[in-house]
Amino acid sequence: MRVSTASSRPGDNRMYELEVQNLIGKGVRRGVSVWQVSHRQLNASLRRINQLGGRLVRITPAQGHHEAPAAAPSDTPVATPATPAAAAKPRAAKAHADVPVNLYKPKDPFVATVVGNYSLLGEGAIGRVNHISFDLSGGNLHYVEGQSIGVIPDGEDAKGKPHKLRLYSIASTRHGDNLEGSSISLCVRQLEYKNEAGEQIYGVCSSFLCDIEPGTKVKLTGPVGKEMLLPPDEDANVIMLATGTGIAPMRAYLRRMFDGGERAQNPEYQFRGKAWLFMGSPTSANLLYENDLNSYLEEYPEHFRYTKAISREQKNPSGGRMYIQDRVTEHADEIFALIADPKTHVYICGLRGMEPGIDEAMTAAAAKCDQNWTELRQALKKAERWHVETY
C-alpha cells in the first residue's frame, strides 16, 4: 500500500496505530505487535514491512494526540493491504446465513402490483431509465439489500413461448420505499441497440417495465443472490463503484445507511462507518438519485463521500474522457488505505466493460508499492470483501 504524504506539512502530527503479525525480530517471528507511526512515516514503513515479512491486521488513526517519533523503529511494520487485510473473515457471515433465496420460482411466481413508475433522468439525458415500485402485500416475498429479483414480462416470444424472466438488482431496502416492508423497487434502463441489418431493437423486459402503468399485475420470482450483500457491521467501510443502473444496489445500501426514515424506524442498524460512492455516467443528466445522494452528503459529511466520473463532460489527466477507472487511479492511495482495514468492503456493479479499467488502475496503484493486484484481489474475494455484479 502506498499512502500519499503530498498533503503533509511540517508539524503534521497525525498518528496511526499499526497492528502487525509475524514480524521477524532477532531471528524469530513475533505474535502481534502494535506500533504508532506518524503520517509522514507511512511510506517508509511500506518498504520496511516487506523486508521483515510482517502481516498487517489493521491500521487505525491513533486515539488522542501523540508526538511523532524522530525515526521509525527498525522493525516498524508497514501498512500493506495484501494478505493481512483480506485475512479477517467478515462479521457478516452468521447474519447472512438466513438470507431468503428463491421464495418464488418461475413456475409459481409472485404476482405483484405496480404502484409507481417514473423517469430518473434529467433534461437532455441519453436513453431511458425508470424507477419502478411494486406492492408485495398478500405474499411472502421478502429480501435484503444486495439481492436481485426476477421479472417475467407479459406476452410470448417469436416461437409462441412465454418470455423468459430477466434479473434486476433491487434498488430498495428490505423495508421498501414505503418503509412498511411491503414493496420492492427496481432501477431499469430500456435496452436499445441496432442489429446487423441496422434495425432499432428494444429489450423485451426492459421496455415492458419502462412502459408499465400503475395497477398492472407483474410476475416476480426470487429473490436471488448473496454476492452483493451489505455487511451488517455498522462500523464497516463500504467502497462502491457503479455505472448507470449499477447504482441500484448502492441506492439500497445508502438508503439503509442514511435515509432519515430508515434510521428512525430501524434503530437496530445505525451506520457509523465510511461510505464512498464512485459513480460513472455519460452526462450530468444521466446521474441517478442525485437529490437523495446530495441530501446524504449534506447531513452526513463525515460518513459519506461521492465521487463522479462524467465521461462526456469531464476530462482525465491525459485530456481524454473521464471514466470511473480514472477516478480510481486518482484516489488509489486512499482506496488502498481503506482496503488495509479488514472492515472495508468493495462493491462493483454495472456494465462488465468497467472491470478491466478498474483492474488496470488498481494494478498500477499496487505496483507503486510492490504489490501484486491479482493476488490481492483474490485474497479480498476469499475474505468475502470484494463483491462484483456486472453484466
N, C-alpha and C positions, 0 to 999 in steps of 0.2 A: 504494500500500500504506500502511495505517495501522498503525504499531507502537505498542502501548499502553505508556505510561510510568506507568500508575497505580500499579504496584508499585515504582517508582523511589523512592529515598530519598536524602537528602543524603549525598554522598560515594560514591554508586554509581559505580564506576569501570569497569563493563563497557564493552568497546570492540568495534567491528565494523569489518571491512575491506570497503569497497565498491569493486567493480571496475566501472568505467563506460566506455562507448564514446561517442564523438561529442559530447562536451561542447563548448559554444560558449565560447571564451575569446578575448577581444580580437578578435572578428570572424571567427575561424577555428574550424573543428572539429578537435578533437584526436583522437588514436587512442584508446588505453586509458589511463585514469587510475585510480590506486588511492589511496583516502583512508581514513584512520582517523577514525571519529566515535564519540562516546560514546553510550550507550543513550539519554540524555535529549535528544540532538540529532537522533535519527532522524526524529521528526515534522516538525521544522523542515526537515530535508533533503528530505522528501517534496515539500514545496511548491517547494523550490528547483530540483529536477531538471526539473520541468515547465517552468519558466521558461527553463532552459538547454538543453532538448531532448536531454538525455543518455539513454543506453540502458544499463540495468543488466545486467551479465553475471552477477554473482554477489554474494551477501552472506554473509560468514562471520564467526564470532567471531574477533577478533584473537588471535594467539598471545602468551602472556606477559602481563605487567601493563604497562599504558600509562596515563600520566596524561592525563586528559581535557583537551583544549584549551579555552581560555577561550571561544572562539567558533568556529563553523564557518567555513571559508574561503568567500570569496564565490562560488566555483564548486564548492562541495562537492556531489557527486552525491547523489541521493536513492534510497533503497531502494524501488523500484517494480517489481512483477512483470509489468507489462503486456506489451510486446513482447519486452524483453530476456530475461526468464526463459524464455519459450517458444521463443526463437530457437535455443537449443542443441539439436541433434538427440541423442537418447538414444544411449548407448554400446551399447544392446542391439541395434541394427539388424542387425549382422552375425551375432550369435549367434541371432537369431530367423529367419534365412533357412532353417534346416533343420528347422523345426517340422513334425512329422508331421501330415498332413491327409488325411482320407478313406481311411485304410488299409483300412477295411471299409465296404462300401456296402449299402444295403437289399436288393439282390438277392443279395448274398453276404455276410451278416453273420457276425460272430464269435460263436460260441456259448460263453458264459462260464458258470461255475458259482457260484451264490450260496454264500458262506462265512459270512456273518453278517448279521443284521437285528435291530436293537434300537431302542427309543424313545429320543429325545434330550430328552424333556420331563420337567419336574418335576411333582410332585403338584399338581393344580388348574390345570394349563395348559389353554390353549384349543387345540382341534384335535388334530392328529396329525402328528408329524414323526419320521421314522426315519432312521437311519444304516445304509446297506446296502452290503456289500462283495462283490466278485466276484473269483474266481480267473481269471487271464488266461493260465495255463500252456498251452503247446501251440500258441501262435499268435504273431503279430507285432503285436498291438495294444499300442502304447505311446503316451505322451502327455507333455505338460509342464503345469506349473501354469498355470491360467487358461483351459484349453480345456474343451470340452463333449463329451459322449458321447450317442449316440442309443440309445434303448431301444425295441424292438418288442414290445409286450405280446402274450401269447398270446390266441388267440380271434379272433372275427370281429365286424365291426360289423353294424348293422341291415340292411345291404344284402348281407351274406354275404361281404364282402371282408375280408382281413386288416386288423387295426388298423394305423393309421399310427404311425410312430415319433414319439417325443417326445424333445426335447433336455433334458439336465440338466447343470448345471455340475458339474465334477469337484471333489470335496472332499478328495482325497488328493494327495500329492506324486507326482512321476514315479516314485518308488521304492515307492509304495503304503504302506498302513498297516503291512504286514509288513516294509517296508524291503528287500524282495528283488526289487523291480521286476516282480512277477508278480501284482499285484492293482490294483483300482481301487475307489473308494468314492464314494457319492452321498449327498446330504442331501435327502430328499424329504418334502414336505408333501402330505398327502392333500387333493386339491381337493374341496371340497364347497360346494354352493350350492342355492338353491331356484329352480326355473324359474317361468315366468309362471303356471303352474297351482298353484304352491305345493308342488310335489313336491320332495323332497330328492334332489339329484343328486350323484353322486360321480364324480370323474375316473377315466377308464378306466385309464390307465397308472399314475397315482399310487397308485390303490387296488391295482392288480396288484403294484406294488413294495412297498408297505407291508405287504401280506398275505403276501408270498412267504416260502417256507421254505428254510433252508439245504439245499443239494444240488440245488435246482431249476436247470434249464438256462434261460438267457436269451439272446436275440439282441441283440447290440450292434453299433452302427455308429460310424464316425468314426475318430479324434477330429476335431473341427472347431473353428475359431475362432482368431484371432490378435489380437482386440481387447483381451483382458484379460491378456496375457502379462506375467509378472513380469520386470522388468529384471534381468539377471544381475549388474549392478554391486552389489558387496557393501556399498558406501557410499551407496547410494541411500536416499532418504527415501520412505516409502510411506504415504499417507493413504488409509484405507479407510472407505467409508460403506456400510453394509449394513442391510437389514431382512429379518427372517425367514430363509428358506433362501438369501437372498442372501449369507449367511455362507459358503457352500460354497467359492468360490474363495479367500476371505480365510483360511479354515481351512487350505487348501493352502499359501498364502503363508506363514502364520505357522508352520506345521509345518516348512516349508523353512528358515525363519529361525531358529527357536528350539527345536525338538524335540531332546532330547538324543541320541536315536539317529540322527537325520538328520545332526546336526553331527559326531558321532563317525565315522560311516561314510562321510560325503561331505565330506572336508576341502577340496574344490575350491570350496565355497561356504560361507563363514563370515560371516554378515550382521553389519555393523558400523554400519549407518545408524540412522534413526529410523523406527519403525513405529507408526502411530496408528490405532486402530480405533474408529469411531463405530458403535455397534450400536443399531438400533431394534427394540423388542419391546413387545407389549401388556402382558405381565406378567413378573415375575422368573422364573416357572416356565417361560416360553417362551424364555428365553435359552439359546442352544445352545453346546455345547462349553465350558461355564463352567469346568470343572475344568482343562482344558488352558490356557485363557486366564489363569486365576489363577496357574497354575504358571509361565507365561512372565513374568507381572508380578513374581513373587517372585524369579525367577532373573535376569531382565534388566531391571531397573527403569530403567536409563539408555537403553534402546533400544526399549522397548515401552510404549505408553500405551493405556488402554482407557477410553472414554467411552460411557456407556449413556444411552439415551432410552427410558424405560419408560412408555409413554403412559397406562396406567391406574393408575399408582402415583406418578408424579412430576408436578409442576406446573411450567409455564413461568413466566417473569416476569409474564405477564398473568393468571395464575391458571388458564389452560386446561391441556389435556393436553400433556405434554412429548413432542414429536416430534423426529426427527433434525435437521430444519431449525432447531429452536430451539437445539440444541446447536451447530450450525454458526454461528448468529448469536452465541452466547455466546463462541465461541472464534475468531471471524473474524480478529482481529488476528494470532493465532498461525498460523492457516492461511495467511493472506496472506504472512506472513514466510517460511513454508516454501515456498510456491509460488514465491517470488522466487529460490529456489535451483534451478538447472537440473537438479539431480539428483533433484528431487521429482516423484513420480507420484501421481495421484489416481485411485482406483478406486471406482466406484459400481455396486452390484448389488442387485437386489431388485425390488419392485413399481414399475412405471412411475410410479405416482402420487407417488412420493417426489421425482421430478425437479423439478417446479415449485416445491416448497417449498425445495429446496436452491438453485435458481436465484434465488429471491426473496431468500433470506438472503445469497447472495453478491453479488447486485445492490446490496442495501442497504449491505453492507460496502464494496464497491468505490466506491459514491457518496461515502462519507465522505472518500475521498482522491482525488476527481475522476477515478475510473477508470470505464471502460465495461465492465461484466462480460461482455456479449455478445461484444465484440471480444476481450477477454482469453481467454474460454473457447475461442473459435475459434482463437486463437493457440496455446493449450495443446494443442488437438486436432491442429493442424498439426504441432506438435513431438512428437506421439505421447506426451503426458504426461497426457492427460485420457481415461480409459477408462470406458466406460459399457456395462453389460449389464443392461437392465431388461425386464420382461415384464408 
